[in-house]
Amino acid sequence: MKIYTIEHKNFEYDVYMGHVIVANSESEVREISKKKSADEGKEVWETAKVEECGNYTCHRTEPFILMSDFRAG
């Protein structure tokens, strides 16, 4: 699996601004982000910027969110 970042620029409150996700593909990253969405809605993750950061080498084998950036208001 790979480590990815995904982020958007819709600056509001009570929204996830981005995540660090361990997954197998960019499409998997987008789907995980949609499932975790808050007030930003699911649509924002369709066009959010995704970057591959490196390889995941630990023991977990299922995709997961490693870290999130939540803007509370």
mmCIF file of the N, C-alpha and C atoms, coordinates in Angstrom:
data_MODEL
# 
_entry.id   MODEL 
# 
loop_
_atom_site.group_PDB 
_atom_site.id 
_atom_site.type_symbol 
_atom_site.label_atom_id 
_atom_site.label_alt_id 
_atom_site.label_comp_id 
_atom_site.label_asym_id 
_atom_site.label_entity_id 
_atom_site.label_seq_id 
_atom_site.pdbx_PDB_ins_code 
_atom_site.Cartn_x 
_atom_site.Cartn_y 
_atom_site.Cartn_z 
_atom_site.occupancy 
_atom_site.B_iso_or_equiv 
_atom_site.pdbx_formal_charge 
_atom_site.auth_seq_id 
_atom_site.auth_comp_id 
_atom_site.auth_asym_id 
_atom_site.auth_atom_id 
_atom_site.pdbx_PDB_model_num 
ATOM 1   N N  . MET A 1 1  ? 0.838   -1.181 0.000  1.00 0.00 ? 1  MET A N  1 
ATOM 2   C CA . MET A 1 1  ? 0.000   0.000  0.000  1.00 0.00 ? 1  MET A CA 1 
ATOM 3   C C  . MET A 1 1  ? 0.879   1.239  0.000  1.00 0.00 ? 1  MET A C  1 
ATOM 4   N N  . LYS A 1 2  ? 0.258   2.350  -0.343 1.00 0.00 ? 2  LYS A N  1 
ATOM 5   C CA . LYS A 1 2  ? 0.949   3.632  -0.421 1.00 0.00 ? 2  LYS A CA 1 
ATOM 6   C C  . LYS A 1 2  ? 0.354   4.608  0.596  1.00 0.00 ? 2  LYS A C  1 
ATOM 7   N N  . ILE A 1 3  ? 1.126   5.638  0.918  1.00 0.00 ? 3  ILE A N  1 
ATOM 8   C CA . ILE A 1 3  ? 0.652   6.727  1.768  1.00 0.00 ? 3  ILE A CA 1 
ATOM 9   C C  . ILE A 1 3  ? 0.307   7.899  0.857  1.00 0.00 ? 3  ILE A C  1 
ATOM 10  N N  . TYR A 1 4  ? -0.904  8.426  1.019  1.00 0.00 ? 4  TYR A N  1 
ATOM 11  C CA . TYR A 1 4  ? -1.395  9.525  0.195  1.00 0.00 ? 4  TYR A CA 1 
ATOM 12  C C  . TYR A 1 4  ? -1.854  10.677 1.078  1.00 0.00 ? 4  TYR A C  1 
ATOM 13  N N  . THR A 1 5  ? -1.785  11.892 0.521  1.00 0.00 ? 5  THR A N  1 
ATOM 14  C CA . THR A 1 5  ? -2.476  13.023 1.116  1.00 0.00 ? 5  THR A CA 1 
ATOM 15  C C  . THR A 1 5  ? -3.589  13.427 0.168  1.00 0.00 ? 5  THR A C  1 
ATOM 16  N N  . ILE A 1 6  ? -4.683  13.923 0.740  1.00 0.00 ? 6  ILE A N  1 
ATOM 17  C CA . ILE A 1 6  ? -5.779  14.471 -0.043 1.00 0.00 ? 6  ILE A CA 1 
ATOM 18  C C  . ILE A 1 6  ? -6.225  15.740 0.672  1.00 0.00 ? 6  ILE A C  1 
ATOM 19  N N  . GLU A 1 7  ? -6.405  16.831 -0.083 1.00 0.00 ? 7  GLU A N  1 
ATOM 20  C CA . GLU A 1 7  ? -6.830  18.086 0.528  1.00 0.00 ? 7  GLU A CA 1 
ATOM 21  C C  . GLU A 1 7  ? -7.593  18.937 -0.475 1.00 0.00 ? 7  GLU A C  1 
ATOM 22  N N  . HIS A 1 8  ? -8.447  19.797 0.076  1.00 0.00 ? 8  HIS A N  1 
ATOM 23  C CA . HIS A 1 8  ? -9.210  20.735 -0.749 1.00 0.00 ? 8  HIS A CA 1 
ATOM 24  C C  . HIS A 1 8  ? -9.039  22.140 -0.193 1.00 0.00 ? 8  HIS A C  1 
ATOM 25  N N  . LYS A 1 9  ? -9.535  23.125 -0.912 1.00 0.00 ? 9  LYS A N  1 
ATOM 26  C CA . LYS A 1 9  ? -9.342  24.526 -0.530 1.00 0.00 ? 9  LYS A CA 1 
ATOM 27  C C  . LYS A 1 9  ? -10.646 25.221 -0.149 1.00 0.00 ? 9  LYS A C  1 
ATOM 28  N N  . ASN A 1 10 ? -11.748 24.487 0.018  1.00 0.00 ? 10 ASN A N  1 
ATOM 29  C CA . ASN A 1 10 ? -13.021 25.090 0.431  1.00 0.00 ? 10 ASN A CA 1 
ATOM 30  C C  . ASN A 1 10 ? -12.930 25.428 1.907  1.00 0.00 ? 10 ASN A C  1 
ATOM 31  N N  . PHE A 1 11 ? -12.714 26.690 2.211  1.00 0.00 ? 11 PHE A N  1 
ATOM 32  C CA . PHE A 1 11 ? -12.415 27.127 3.569  1.00 0.00 ? 11 PHE A CA 1 
ATOM 33  C C  . PHE A 1 11 ? -13.697 27.460 4.320  1.00 0.00 ? 11 PHE A C  1 
ATOM 34  N N  . GLU A 1 12 ? -14.172 26.521 5.112  1.00 0.00 ? 12 GLU A N  1 
ATOM 35  C CA . GLU A 1 12 ? -15.390 26.682 5.905  1.00 0.00 ? 12 GLU A CA 1 
ATOM 36  C C  . GLU A 1 12 ? -15.114 26.161 7.311  1.00 0.00 ? 12 GLU A C  1 
ATOM 37  N N  . TYR A 1 13 ? -16.167 26.075 8.120  1.00 0.00 ? 13 TYR A N  1 
ATOM 38  C CA . TYR A 1 13 ? -16.044 25.525 9.470  1.00 0.00 ? 13 TYR A CA 1 
ATOM 39  C C  . TYR A 1 13 ? -16.742 24.179 9.564  1.00 0.00 ? 13 TYR A C  1 
ATOM 40  N N  . ASP A 1 14 ? -16.308 23.383 10.528 1.00 0.00 ? 14 ASP A N  1 
ATOM 41  C CA . ASP A 1 14 ? -16.822 22.031 10.750 1.00 0.00 ? 14 ASP A CA 1 
ATOM 42  C C  . ASP A 1 14 ? -16.648 21.152 9.514  1.00 0.00 ? 14 ASP A C  1 
ATOM 43  N N  . VAL A 1 15 ? -15.466 21.245 8.937  1.00 0.00 ? 15 VAL A N  1 
ATOM 44  C CA . VAL A 1 15 ? -15.154 20.464 7.738  1.00 0.00 ? 15 VAL A CA 1 
ATOM 45  C C  . VAL A 1 15 ? -13.788 19.795 7.886  1.00 0.00 ? 15 VAL A C  1 
ATOM 46  N N  . TYR A 1 16 ? -13.634 18.691 7.199  1.00 0.00 ? 16 TYR A N  1 
ATOM 47  C CA . TYR A 1 16 ? -12.318 18.092 7.036  1.00 0.00 ? 16 TYR A CA 1 
ATOM 48  C C  . TYR A 1 16 ? -11.642 18.813 5.884  1.00 0.00 ? 16 TYR A C  1 
ATOM 49  N N  . MET A 1 17 ? -10.448 19.351 6.121  1.00 0.00 ? 17 MET A N  1 
ATOM 50  C CA . MET A 1 17 ? -9.692  20.035 5.078  1.00 0.00 ? 17 MET A CA 1 
ATOM 51  C C  . MET A 1 17 ? -8.806  19.053 4.311  1.00 0.00 ? 17 MET A C  1 
ATOM 52  N N  . GLY A 1 18 ? -8.465  17.938 4.953  1.00 0.00 ? 18 GLY A N  1 
ATOM 53  C CA . GLY A 1 18 ? -7.629  16.945 4.295  1.00 0.00 ? 18 GLY A CA 1 
ATOM 54  C C  . GLY A 1 18 ? -7.354  15.756 5.190  1.00 0.00 ? 18 GLY A C  1 
ATOM 55  N N  . HIS A 1 19 ? -6.725  14.766 4.595  1.00 0.00 ? 19 HIS A N  1 
ATOM 56  C CA . HIS A 1 19 ? -6.394  13.528 5.312  1.00 0.00 ? 19 HIS A CA 1 
ATOM 57  C C  . HIS A 1 19 ? -5.041  13.005 4.815  1.00 0.00 ? 19 HIS A C  1 
ATOM 58  N N  . VAL A 1 20 ? -4.418  12.201 5.650  1.00 0.00 ? 20 VAL A N  1 
ATOM 59  C CA . VAL A 1 20 ? -3.310  11.335 5.246  1.00 0.00 ? 20 VAL A CA 1 
ATOM 60  C C  . VAL A 1 20 ? -3.892  9.928  5.302  1.00 0.00 ? 20 VAL A C  1 
ATOM 61  N N  . ILE A 1 21 ? -3.883  9.256  4.166  1.00 0.00 ? 21 ILE A N  1 
ATOM 62  C CA . ILE A 1 21 ? -4.562  7.963  4.053  1.00 0.00 ? 21 ILE A CA 1 
ATOM 63  C C  . ILE A 1 21 ? -3.611  6.913  3.501  1.00 0.00 ? 21 ILE A C  1 
ATOM 64  N N  . VAL A 1 22 ? -3.660  5.729  4.089  1.00 0.00 ? 22 VAL A N  1 
ATOM 65  C CA . VAL A 1 22 ? -2.928  4.574  3.572  1.00 0.00 ? 22 VAL A CA 1 
ATOM 66  C C  . VAL A 1 22 ? -3.925  3.772  2.742  1.00 0.00 ? 22 VAL A C  1 
ATOM 67  N N  . ALA A 1 23 ? -3.611  3.594  1.463  1.00 0.00 ? 23 ALA A N  1 
ATOM 68  C CA . ALA A 1 23 ? -4.545  2.920  0.553  1.00 0.00 ? 23 ALA A CA 1 
ATOM 69  C C  . ALA A 1 23 ? -3.791  2.312  -0.621 1.00 0.00 ? 23 ALA A C  1 
ATOM 70  N N  . ASN A 1 24 ? -4.539  1.616  -1.462 1.00 0.00 ? 24 ASN A N  1 
ATOM 71  C CA . ASN A 1 24 ? -3.954  0.973  -2.638 1.00 0.00 ? 24 ASN A CA 1 
ATOM 72  C C  . ASN A 1 24 ? -3.988  1.838  -3.887 1.00 0.00 ? 24 ASN A C  1 
ATOM 73  N N  . SER A 1 25 ? -4.883  2.850  -3.911 1.00 0.00 ? 25 SER A N  1 
ATOM 74  C CA . SER A 1 25 ? -5.023  3.662  -5.124 1.00 0.00 ? 25 SER A CA 1 
ATOM 75  C C  . SER A 1 25 ? -5.643  5.019  -4.794 1.00 0.00 ? 25 SER A C  1 
ATOM 76  N N  . GLU A 1 26 ? -5.540  5.939  -5.733 1.00 0.00 ? 26 GLU A N  1 
ATOM 77  C CA . GLU A 1 26 ? -6.134  7.261  -5.591 1.00 0.00 ? 26 GLU A CA 1 
ATOM 78  C C  . GLU A 1 26 ? -7.656  7.175  -5.469 1.00 0.00 ? 26 GLU A C  1 
ATOM 79  N N  . SER A 1 27 ? -8.268  6.286  -6.229 1.00 0.00 ? 27 SER A N  1 
ATOM 80  C CA . SER A 1 27 ? -9.731  6.152  -6.155 1.00 0.00 ? 27 SER A CA 1 
ATOM 81  C C  . SER A 1 27 ? -10.167 5.650  -4.774 1.00 0.00 ? 27 SER A C  1 
ATOM 82  N N  . GLU A 1 28 ? -9.386  4.794  -4.174 1.00 0.00 ? 28 GLU A N  1 
ATOM 83  C CA . GLU A 1 28 ? -9.681  4.313  -2.824 1.00 0.00 ? 28 GLU A CA 1 
ATOM 84  C C  . GLU A 1 28 ? -9.564  5.462  -1.815 1.00 0.00 ? 28 GLU A C  1 
ATOM 85  N N  . VAL A 1 29 ? -8.578  6.326  -2.004 1.00 0.00 ? 29 VAL A N  1 
ATOM 86  C CA . VAL A 1 29 ? -8.397  7.501  -1.150 1.00 0.00 ? 29 VAL A CA 1 
ATOM 87  C C  . VAL A 1 29 ? -9.635  8.394  -1.223 1.00 0.00 ? 29 VAL A C  1 
ATOM 88  N N  . ARG A 1 30 ? -10.131 8.637  -2.420 1.00 0.00 ? 30 ARG A N  1 
ATOM 89  C CA . ARG A 1 30 ? -11.319 9.482  -2.594 1.00 0.00 ? 30 ARG A CA 1 
ATOM 90  C C  . ARG A 1 30 ? -12.551 8.862  -1.929 1.00 0.00 ? 30 ARG A C  1 
ATOM 91  N N  . GLU A 1 31 ? -12.726 7.558  -2.059 1.00 0.00 ? 31 GLU A N  1 
ATOM 92  C CA . GLU A 1 31 ? -13.878 6.885  -1.459 1.00 0.00 ? 31 GLU A CA 1 
ATOM 93  C C  . GLU A 1 31 ? -13.816 6.929  0.070  1.00 0.00 ? 31 GLU A C  1 
ATOM 94  N N  . ILE A 1 32 ? -12.658 6.720  0.642  1.00 0.00 ? 32 ILE A N  1 
ATOM 95  C CA . ILE A 1 32 ? -12.492 6.790  2.097  1.00 0.00 ? 32 ILE A CA 1 
ATOM 96  C C  . ILE A 1 32 ? -12.801 8.201  2.582  1.00 0.00 ? 32 ILE A C  1 
ATOM 97  N N  . SER A 1 33 ? -12.342 9.201  1.853  1.00 0.00 ? 33 SER A N  1 
ATOM 98  C CA . SER A 1 33 ? -12.592 10.602 2.215  1.00 0.00 ? 33 SER A CA 1 
ATOM 99  C C  . SER A 1 33 ? -14.077 10.932 2.165  1.00 0.00 ? 33 SER A C  1 
ATOM 100 N N  . LYS A 1 34 ? -14.768 10.432 1.172  1.00 0.00 ? 34 LYS A N  1 
ATOM 101 C CA . LYS A 1 34 ? -16.215 10.665 1.058  1.00 0.00 ? 34 LYS A CA 1 
ATOM 102 C C  . LYS A 1 34 ? -16.957 10.070 2.248  1.00 0.00 ? 34 LYS A C  1 
ATOM 103 N N  . LYS A 1 35 ? -16.558 8.881  2.679  1.00 0.00 ? 35 LYS A N  1 
ATOM 104 C CA . LYS A 1 35 ? -17.220 8.225  3.809  1.00 0.00 ? 35 LYS A CA 1 
ATOM 105 C C  . LYS A 1 35 ? -17.014 8.998  5.111  1.00 0.00 ? 35 LYS A C  1 
ATOM 106 N N  . LYS A 1 36 ? -15.899 9.715  5.229  1.00 0.00 ? 36 LYS A N  1 
ATOM 107 C CA . LYS A 1 36 ? -15.558 10.441 6.456  1.00 0.00 ? 36 LYS A CA 1 
ATOM 108 C C  . LYS A 1 36 ? -16.033 11.893 6.418  1.00 0.00 ? 36 LYS A C  1 
ATOM 109 N N  . SER A 1 37 ? -16.640 12.334 5.334  1.00 0.00 ? 37 SER A N  1 
ATOM 110 C CA . SER A 1 37 ? -16.967 13.751 5.154  1.00 0.00 ? 37 SER A CA 1 
ATOM 111 C C  . SER A 1 37 ? -17.885 14.291 6.247  1.00 0.00 ? 37 SER A C  1 
ATOM 112 N N  . ALA A 1 38 ? -17.736 15.594 6.501  1.00 0.00 ? 38 ALA A N  1 
ATOM 113 C CA . ALA A 1 38 ? -18.575 16.305 7.472  1.00 0.00 ? 38 ALA A CA 1 
ATOM 114 C C  . ALA A 1 38 ? -19.380 17.352 6.694  1.00 0.00 ? 38 ALA A C  1 
ATOM 115 N N  . ASP A 1 39 ? -19.371 18.598 7.157  1.00 0.00 ? 39 ASP A N  1 
ATOM 116 C CA . ASP A 1 39 ? -20.154 19.652 6.500  1.00 0.00 ? 39 ASP A CA 1 
ATOM 117 C C  . ASP A 1 39 ? -19.650 20.024 5.104  1.00 0.00 ? 39 ASP A C  1 
ATOM 118 N N  . GLU A 1 40 ? -18.452 19.619 4.734  1.00 0.00 ? 40 GLU A N  1 
ATOM 119 C CA . GLU A 1 40 ? -17.935 19.923 3.394  1.00 0.00 ? 40 GLU A CA 1 
ATOM 120 C C  . GLU A 1 40 ? -18.659 19.114 2.313  1.00 0.00 ? 40 GLU A C  1 
ATOM 121 N N  . GLY A 1 41 ? -19.275 18.010 2.706  1.00 0.00 ? 41 GLY A N  1 
ATOM 122 C CA . GLY A 1 41 ? -19.994 17.164 1.757  1.00 0.00 ? 41 GLY A CA 1 
ATOM 123 C C  . GLY A 1 41 ? -19.073 16.213 1.018  1.00 0.00 ? 41 GLY A C  1 
ATOM 124 N N  . LYS A 1 42 ? -19.661 15.268 0.358  1.00 0.00 ? 42 LYS A N  1 
ATOM 125 C CA . LYS A 1 42 ? -18.905 14.248 -0.363 1.00 0.00 ? 42 LYS A CA 1 
ATOM 126 C C  . LYS A 1 42 ? -18.339 14.750 -1.692 1.00 0.00 ? 42 LYS A C  1 
ATOM 127 N N  . GLU A 1 43 ? -19.021 15.709 -2.319 1.00 0.00 ? 43 GLU A N  1 
ATOM 128 C CA . GLU A 1 43 ? -18.640 16.166 -3.662 1.00 0.00 ? 43 GLU A CA 1 
ATOM 129 C C  . GLU A 1 43 ? -17.243 16.783 -3.711 1.00 0.00 ? 43 GLU A C  1 
ATOM 130 N N  . VAL A 1 44 ? -16.852 17.463 -2.632 1.00 0.00 ? 44 VAL A N  1 
ATOM 131 C CA . VAL A 1 44 ? -15.562 18.160 -2.625 1.00 0.00 ? 44 VAL A CA 1 
ATOM 132 C C  . VAL A 1 44 ? -14.388 17.194 -2.825 1.00 0.00 ? 44 VAL A C  1 
ATOM 133 N N  . TRP A 1 45 ? -14.570 15.950 -2.438 1.00 0.00 ? 45 TRP A N  1 
ATOM 134 C CA . TRP A 1 45 ? -13.483 14.971 -2.538 1.00 0.00 ? 45 TRP A CA 1 
ATOM 135 C C  . TRP A 1 45 ? -13.289 14.444 -3.960 1.00 0.00 ? 45 TRP A C  1 
ATOM 136 N N  . GLU A 1 46 ? -14.257 14.692 -4.845 1.00 0.00 ? 46 GLU A N  1 
ATOM 137 C CA . GLU A 1 46 ? -14.121 14.286 -6.253 1.00 0.00 ? 46 GLU A CA 1 
ATOM 138 C C  . GLU A 1 46 ? -12.987 15.036 -6.951 1.00 0.00 ? 46 GLU A C  1 
ATOM 139 N N  . THR A 1 47 ? -12.786 16.315 -6.582 1.00 0.00 ? 47 THR A N  1 
ATOM 140 C CA . THR A 1 47 ? -11.788 17.152 -7.253 1.00 0.00 ? 47 THR A CA 1 
ATOM 141 C C  . THR A 1 47 ? -10.629 17.553 -6.335 1.00 0.00 ? 47 THR A C  1 
ATOM 142 N N  . ALA A 1 48 ? -10.609 17.025 -5.117 1.00 0.00 ? 48 ALA A N  1 
ATOM 143 C CA . ALA A 1 48 ? -9.535  17.350 -4.175 1.00 0.00 ? 48 ALA A CA 1 
ATOM 144 C C  . ALA A 1 48 ? -8.186  16.859 -4.703 1.00 0.00 ? 48 ALA A C  1 
ATOM 145 N N  . LYS A 1 49 ? -7.148  17.562 -4.321 1.00 0.00 ? 49 LYS A N  1 
ATOM 146 C CA . LYS A 1 49 ? -5.792  17.227 -4.755 1.00 0.00 ? 49 LYS A CA 1 
ATOM 147 C C  . LYS A 1 49 ? -5.278  16.000 -3.989 1.00 0.00 ? 49 LYS A C  1 
ATOM 148 N N  . VAL A 1 50 ? -4.826  14.992 -4.722 1.00 0.00 ? 50 VAL A N  1 
ATOM 149 C CA . VAL A 1 50 ? -4.276  13.769 -4.128 1.00 0.00 ? 50 VAL A CA 1 
ATOM 150 C C  . VAL A 1 50 ? -2.803  13.664 -4.525 1.00 0.00 ? 50 VAL A C  1 
ATOM 151 N N  . GLU A 1 51 ? -1.962  13.388 -3.531 1.00 0.00 ? 51 GLU A N  1 
ATOM 152 C CA . GLU A 1 51 ? -0.532  13.184 -3.795 1.00 0.00 ? 51 GLU A CA 1 
ATOM 153 C C  . GLU A 1 51 ? -0.067  11.899 -3.132 1.00 0.00 ? 51 GLU A C  1 
ATOM 154 N N  . GLU A 1 52 ? 0.751   11.147 -3.846 1.00 0.00 ? 52 GLU A N  1 
ATOM 155 C CA . GLU A 1 52 ? 1.365   9.945  -3.285 1.00 0.00 ? 52 GLU A CA 1 
ATOM 156 C C  . GLU A 1 52 ? 2.636   10.358 -2.561 1.00 0.00 ? 52 GLU A C  1 
ATOM 157 N N  . CYS A 1 53 ? 2.795   9.918  -1.308 1.00 0.00 ? 53 CYS A N  1 
ATOM 158 C CA . CYS A 1 53 ? 3.926   10.351 -0.486 1.00 0.00 ? 53 CYS A CA 1 
ATOM 159 C C  . CYS A 1 53 ? 4.984   9.275  -0.267 1.00 0.00 ? 53 CYS A C  1 
ATOM 160 N N  . GLY A 1 54 ? 4.614   8.025  -0.418 1.00 0.00 ? 54 GLY A N  1 
ATOM 161 C CA . GLY A 1 54 ? 5.587   6.964  -0.195 1.00 0.00 ? 54 GLY A CA 1 
ATOM 162 C C  . GLY A 1 54 ? 4.916   5.636  0.056  1.00 0.00 ? 54 GLY A C  1 
ATOM 163 N N  . ASN A 1 55 ? 5.716   4.659  0.437  1.00 0.00 ? 55 ASN A N  1 
ATOM 164 C CA . ASN A 1 55 ? 5.226   3.308  0.701  1.00 0.00 ? 55 ASN A CA 1 
ATOM 165 C C  . ASN A 1 55 ? 4.903   3.122  2.175  1.00 0.00 ? 55 ASN A C  1 
ATOM 166 N N  . TYR A 1 56 ? 3.839   2.383  2.450  1.00 0.00 ? 56 TYR A N  1 
ATOM 167 C CA . TYR A 1 56 ? 3.471   1.999  3.818  1.00 0.00 ? 56 TYR A CA 1 
ATOM 168 C C  . TYR A 1 56 ? 4.071   0.627  4.079  1.00 0.00 ? 56 TYR A C  1 
ATOM 169 N N  . THR A 1 57 ? 4.881   0.503  5.129  1.00 0.00 ? 57 THR A N  1 
ATOM 170 C CA . THR A 1 57 ? 5.599   -0.750 5.359  1.00 0.00 ? 57 THR A CA 1 
ATOM 171 C C  . THR A 1 57 ? 5.289   -1.408 6.706  1.00 0.00 ? 57 THR A C  1 
ATOM 172 N N  . CYS A 1 58 ? 4.245   -0.963 7.381  1.00 0.00 ? 58 CYS A N  1 
ATOM 173 C CA . CYS A 1 58 ? 3.898   -1.555 8.675  1.00 0.00 ? 58 CYS A CA 1 
ATOM 174 C C  . CYS A 1 58 ? 2.962   -2.752 8.507  1.00 0.00 ? 58 CYS A C  1 
ATOM 175 N N  . HIS A 1 59 ? 2.356   -3.195 9.579  1.00 0.00 ? 59 HIS A N  1 
ATOM 176 C CA . HIS A 1 59 ? 1.623   -4.464 9.611  1.00 0.00 ? 59 HIS A CA 1 
ATOM 177 C C  . HIS A 1 59 ? 0.182   -4.423 9.113  1.00 0.00 ? 59 HIS A C  1 
ATOM 178 N N  . ARG A 1 60 ? -0.455  -3.268 9.067  1.00 0.00 ? 60 ARG A N  1 
ATOM 179 C CA . ARG A 1 60 ? -1.868  -3.214 8.671  1.00 0.00 ? 60 ARG A CA 1 
ATOM 180 C C  . ARG A 1 60 ? -2.021  -3.493 7.176  1.00 0.00 ? 60 ARG A C  1 
ATOM 181 N N  . THR A 1 61 ? -3.077  -4.216 6.830  1.00 0.00 ? 61 THR A N  1 
ATOM 182 C CA . THR A 1 61 ? -3.271  -4.595 5.427  1.00 0.00 ? 61 THR A CA 1 
ATOM 183 C C  . THR A 1 61 ? -4.519  -3.986 4.798  1.00 0.00 ? 61 THR A C  1 
ATOM 184 N N  . GLU A 1 62 ? -5.391  -3.373 5.599  1.00 0.00 ? 62 GLU A N  1 
ATOM 185 C CA . GLU A 1 62 ? -6.596  -2.730 5.080  1.00 0.00 ? 62 GLU A CA 1 
ATOM 186 C C  . GLU A 1 62 ? -6.378  -1.219 5.019  1.00 0.00 ? 62 GLU A C  1 
ATOM 187 N N  . PRO A 1 63 ? -6.921  -0.537 4.018  1.00 0.00 ? 63 PRO A N  1 
ATOM 188 C CA . PRO A 1 63 ? -6.798  0.920  3.915  1.00 0.00 ? 63 PRO A CA 1 
ATOM 189 C C  . PRO A 1 63 ? -7.374  1.609  5.154  1.00 0.00 ? 63 PRO A C  1 
ATOM 190 N N  . PHE A 1 64 ? -6.754  2.747  5.545  1.00 0.00 ? 64 PHE A N  1 
ATOM 191 C CA . PHE A 1 64 ? -7.223  3.481  6.718  1.00 0.00 ? 64 PHE A CA 1 
ATOM 192 C C  . PHE A 1 64 ? -6.741  4.933  6.680  1.00 0.00 ? 64 PHE A C  1 
ATOM 193 N N  . ILE A 1 65 ? -7.416  5.768  7.466  1.00 0.00 ? 65 ILE A N  1 
ATOM 194 C CA . ILE A 1 65 ? -7.005  7.167  7.623  1.00 0.00 ? 65 ILE A CA 1 
ATOM 195 C C  . ILE A 1 65 ? -5.963  7.214  8.729  1.00 0.00 ? 65 ILE A C  1 
ATOM 196 N N  . LEU A 1 66 ? -4.799  7.731  8.412  1.00 0.00 ? 66 LEU A N  1 
ATOM 197 C CA . LEU A 1 66 ? -3.712  7.841  9.371  1.00 0.00 ? 66 LEU A CA 1 
ATOM 198 C C  . LEU A 1 66 ? -3.844  9.117  10.196 1.00 0.00 ? 66 LEU A C  1 
ATOM 199 N N  . MET A 1 67 ? -4.264  10.211 9.539  1.00 0.00 ? 67 MET A N  1 
ATOM 200 C CA . MET A 1 67 ? -4.371  11.503 10.210 1.00 0.00 ? 67 MET A CA 1 
ATOM 201 C C  . MET A 1 67 ? -5.337  12.383 9.420  1.00 0.00 ? 67 MET A C  1 
ATOM 202 N N  . SER A 1 68 ? -6.069  13.272 10.136 1.00 0.00 ? 68 SER A N  1 
ATOM 203 C CA . SER A 1 68 ? -7.012  14.178 9.482  1.00 0.00 ? 68 SER A CA 1 
ATOM 204 C C  . SER A 1 68 ? -6.796  15.608 9.949  1.00 0.00 ? 68 SER A C  1 
ATOM 205 N N  . ASP A 1 69 ? -7.139  16.559 9.094  1.00 0.00 ? 69 ASP A N  1 
ATOM 206 C CA . ASP A 1 69 ? -7.113  17.979 9.407  1.00 0.00 ? 69 ASP A CA 1 
ATOM 207 C C  . ASP A 1 69 ? -8.564  18.446 9.454  1.00 0.00 ? 69 ASP A C  1 
ATOM 208 N N  . PHE A 1 70 ? -9.090  18.705 10.672 1.00 0.00 ? 70 PHE A N  1 
ATOM 209 C CA . PHE A 1 70 ? -10.478 19.114 10.836 1.00 0.00 ? 70 PHE A CA 1 
ATOM 210 C C  . PHE A 1 70 ? -10.530 20.556 11.295 1.00 0.00 ? 70 PHE A C  1 
ATOM 211 N N  . ARG A 1 71 ? -11.287 21.374 10.603 1.00 0.00 ? 71 ARG A N  1 
ATOM 212 C CA . ARG A 1 71 ? -11.442 22.786 10.966 1.00 0.00 ? 71 ARG A CA 1 
ATOM 213 C C  . ARG A 1 71 ? -12.773 22.947 11.704 1.00 0.00 ? 71 ARG A C  1 
ATOM 214 N N  . ALA A 1 72 ? -12.690 23.047 13.026 1.00 0.00 ? 72 ALA A N  1 
ATOM 215 C CA . ALA A 1 72 ? -13.889 23.202 13.857 1.00 0.00 ? 72 ALA A CA 1 
ATOM 216 C C  . ALA A 1 72 ? -14.293 24.665 13.932 1.00 0.00 ? 72 ALA A C  1 
ATOM 217 N N  . GLY A 1 73 ? -15.577 24.899 14.088 1.00 0.00 ? 73 GLY A N  1 
ATOM 218 C CA . GLY A 1 73 ? -16.025 26.288 14.163 1.00 0.00 ? 73 GLY A CA 1 
ATOM 219 C C  . GLY A 1 73 ? -17.058 26.508 15.222 1.00 0.00 ? 73 GLY A C  1 
# 
